[in-house]
Structures are given as structure tokens and as C-alpha cells.
């Protein structure tokens, strides 16, 4: 089995030796895309309030606020967009930082209307 693996490696290595640096770079990014595409698709279709609270915490929103923001985002039917994405969109629209955008969402649920 080991000799078979070595032979397969040498065959792949020989093919890669023929590529220029630019071609190797392109091949690298093609493989990254191939590897990450199913993960990105899964992340787009599968989330939960706990995952979204975790994202908000990493964005600098405090724990209590993150729970309220996720509840508001869920009520608005936008959880599939990602709570962090929603907060970022509000921040960009209103010209404020992330914690201030989270506070706006908590203060007025109508802030979430018409984002998309």
C-alpha cells in the first residue's frame, strides 16, 4: 500500500512540476473553491440563534444585547441572512459602529424594515 501511495504522489508531483507559478496559484484557488463551496452552502442554509449570538459576540456586541438583537432579527424573518450581516447592514446604512447598530435594532424593530 505504501509503494502505491508513493507512486500516486510522484505522478501528481510530476503533473504539478509542469505548471508555472501563475498556473499553480490558479490551481490552488480552484481547489480552495472546490473545498469550501459545500461548507459555504451549508452555512448559508443552516444557522441557529446560538450561532448568530456567537457571531455578534465576536463582532463586539455584548452578551445581553446579542440575545435581544437575535430575537429581533428572528422576529423580522431575517435570521437566514445572518444576524451579523443584518447588524453590519444597519451600521452601514446609519453610519454608526457595530455596537451602536445593535442598540438601534434593540430600540426600534422598524430599523430592520426594508434592509433587503
N, C-alpha and C positions, 0 to 999 in steps of 0.2 A: 504494500500500500504506500509506503514512504517513497519508493522509487517512482511510482505513478504520480504522486503529488509533485515531486521534484520535476518530472518531465513536463507536467502541465504548467508548472511555474515557468520553466525555461521557455516553453512555447509562447506563453503570454509576454514574457520579458522580451523575447525576440521581436514580437509584433510591436511592442511599445518602443523599442530602440529605433525603429524606423520613423517615428514621429518627431517632428520639430518641437521646440519648446511651446510655440503657439498652439500646435495641434494637441500636445499633452495637456496644456491648460484647458483647452476646449473640451477634451475628453474628461478631464477631472470634473468640470462643471456639469457635463452631461450626466455623469454618474451620480453627482450630488443631487441633481434634479430627480433622477430616477429613484434614488434612495428616499428623498424627503417628500416626494409627491404624495404617497399614500398617508404619510404622517400629517401633512398639512391638510389633506382632505378629511382625515379623521378629526383633527382639531376644529375644523370648520363646522362639522356636523355634530360634535359631541362636546358638551360643556355642562357645567352644573353651577349652582350658586356658590358652592365652596371653592371651586376652581376660580370663578370670577372674583370672589373676595380675595383670594390669594394673589391674583394679578394686581388688584387695586392696592393691596398692601405693598407690593413691590414697586408700585408707581408712587408711593409716598402718601397714600390716603390712610388715615388712622383706622384702627380696627372697628370702632363703633360706627364711624361714617361709612366704611366699606360695606358693612351689613345693610345699612339703610339705602345706600346707592344701588346695591344689587337688587334689593327689594323693589325699588322704583323702576329700575331697568326691566326687571321681570314683569312687573305690572304693565309696563308700556309695550311689552311683547318684543323687546329688543335684545334679550339675553343671547340669542343666536348670533348677534353682531359682536358680542363680547363687551362686557361692562367697561373694560379698559378702553376699548375703541370708542364707546359712547362717551366716556368722560373726556377722552382726548378730543373728540369732535366738538363737544361743548366748549372745551378750553380754547380751541382754535376759533370757534365762532364768536365767543365772547371776549377773546383777547386776555384771558386770565391763565394762571398756572393750574396745575392738576388739582391740588387740594381745594382751591377756590372753585373750580368747576364742579368738584364733588359736592361742595357746600351749596352751590346753586341748584344742583339736582335735588338735594335734600330739602331745600327751602321751597322750591316750586317745581312740581312734577310736569308742569306745562313746558318747561325748558326742553323736554325730550320730544315735544311735538315737532314734526317737520324736519327732523335731522336727516332723514333719507327720503 
